[in-house]
Amino acid sequence: MAVARSDDSQVTDKTPSIHLESYGCSASLSDSEIVKGILSDAKFHVERHGDIHSQYTSPDLNIIITCTVKTATEQRMLHRIRELSKTGKPLIVAGCLPKNEKEIIEKLDPSASMIGPRSLEKTLDVVHGSLNGKRILHLEDDLRPKLLLPKVRTSKVIDVIQVATGCLSHCSFCATKLAKGHLSSFSPKMVVKQVQTAVNTGYKEIWLTSTDNGPYGHDIGTNMAYLVTAVTHSKGDFLIRVGMMNPLFIMKIHHNLIEAYRSPKVFKFLHLPVQSGSDEILRSMSRGHSAEDFLDIVSAFRNKFPKIALSTDIIVGFPGETEEDFESSVNLLKTVHPDTVNLSRFSPRMGTRAAKMVQVRPEIIKERTQSLHKIVRAISQKQNDQWLGYEGSVLIDEKVRGGFIGRNFAYKPVFLQLSSRDMLGMKVKVKVMSTSSNCLIGTVKNEDCVKTDSASVKPFQSHGN
């Protein structure tokens, strides 16, 4: 709902500068790239949070793209809103928080404008109005695809492409569904066009992302297997990273999805969140799948791709979780040996059914989480040790402190301590010399190309989900 509008094409004689920061999942990252693209096309100067090269120390307007997936995350968002409000500059709060916590934002900053996660095309309207002292709210759902819009990408190598928004699940703990609503899939034709545009521009790694990739296409008569296959037929040298897919929807299409994964253009990487090893807790979560369903899917993928990298998620301390339920989660992880596990302490989200359930005591959740962290680190280390001595090609997609990260065919991160020129976007042959619990550490084989040093390597933080 818009409470005010401004159609001004110019705000001041000088071009205003805008500070933009974003938090959360890869879809939020994509949203921030779209917002920056829209603003850059309109000739605004946009500085990203943490940009040490920015010439703007005092922007004319602040924009924060928020996330509410966890209570701790939401508290961080509210802290940033307080801090940005203290600058005295107009503030726009975008992303998931305005849809779920509009009243809280209004208490923190009554003058803040807001943009919902499905109203990005109203960005210029809200920016112009805010710069002119007007408060504008655009929280309605615009179902137009977030494709083929202007973008300023954060990475030189990776293009994050949203294939849908919203989801079909009804998980009792999830606040994201409250913000993003029901599934709205974007047509395969438009997604493929976006992919081809990115590849033609020089991008080498394509992320297909959404709130949940699993139910993609249910509303338009297609599915994720078809989309992945269609994208692999695009021309050019690139690799596809398929984002998170919930087991509920993959159960029905996993055989076709496995066929799509056969393409050498698809990273052999599977993000399949199980959330609990207890069927009783899974029913209370309204997940729609059992622990056995999860194991069946993983087994089917590993039968075809033995080295596939598996990522999953576990919530510790969901309401009603007994010690036996927790041990079921521990046993599941010890059985399946995922490469990475995203552990979350349960925290009740306002407006969800789980918030009304009897909660597990915080000290029990803390103890279980600490115990599981140790187990997960040991499993990750064991999985990574299997790659010792591996030789193969990696795509260098990230520059980190002390070197670069390359991704092999299974999307395993290989740290390369390089002292040479910018290697982003290059493919090089590497050998894995050592490991940590969160990465492989390698040297480049074609040493005439770069100089390497694998000594004194520290672990790094990998990409988000």
Secondary structure, 3 states (H helix, E strand, C coil): CCCCCCCCCCCCCCCCEEEEEECCCHHHHHHHHHHHHHHHHCCCEEEECCCCCCCCCCCCEEEEEECCCCHHHHHHHHHHHHHHHCCCCCEEEEECHHHHCHHHHHHHCCCCEEECCCCHHHHHHHHHHHHCCCCCEECCCCCCCCCCCCCCCCCCCEEEEECEECECCCCCCCCHHHHHCECEECCHHHHHHHHHHHHHHCCCEEEEECCCCCCCCCCCCCCHHHHHHHHHCCCCCCEEEECCCCHHHHCCCHHHHHHHHCCCCECCEEECCCECCCHHHHHHHCCCCCHHHHHHHHHHHHHHCCCCEEEEEEEECCCCCCHHHHHHHHHHHHHHCCCEEEEEECCCCCCCHHHHCCCCCHHHHHHHHHHHHHHHHHHHHHHHHCCCCCEEEEEEEEEECCEEEEECCCCCEEEECECCCCCCCCEEEEEEEEECCCCEEEEECCCCCCCECCCCCCCCCCCCC
